[in-house]
Amino acid sequence: MDCPFCNGSGETTCLCRGGKSDMGACEDCKGDGYIVCPRCNGTGLLE
């Protein structure tokens, strides 16, 4: 799984409003603009 905008803290930034986004990877995005990406490392890929 890809986490393109992962910040290394287990969240990935995405541009979304109300749980919807123009990025498929953000389909589960919360309204706050982040989705949980648990095993993500600083490179934006899952470990």
N, C-alpha and C positions, 0 to 999 in steps of 0.2 A: 504493500500500500504506500502511496505517495503522500507526503505531507509538505507540500511545496513551500509553505510559509512558516514552518515550525520554528519557534524561537528557542528551542532547547529546554523549555520548562514544562513540556507536556501539553502545550496549547499551540494551536496554529492560527495565525491571524487570517481573517478573511473579510471581504467586503460583503456584508449581508445586512438585510433589514427584515425583521420579523421572521427569521428562520429561513429566508429564501435568499439566494445569491445567484449571480451569473456564473459562478464557478461550481462545477459538479462536486468538487471535493468538499464544498461547504454545505452540502445538502442537509447536514445535521447541525448547522451553525445556530448557536443561541443568539438572542437579540443583542447581546453585548459585543458581538463581532469576533467571538472566538469559538473554536470547536476543540474538544479534547482529543489529543493525539498521543496516547499513553506511552508507547515505546520509542517515541521519536527522538532522534539525536540532533545535534546542532546543524547537521548538513541538510536537514529537511527530508531525510529518509528514515524509515523505521530501522532500528538496530536489528 
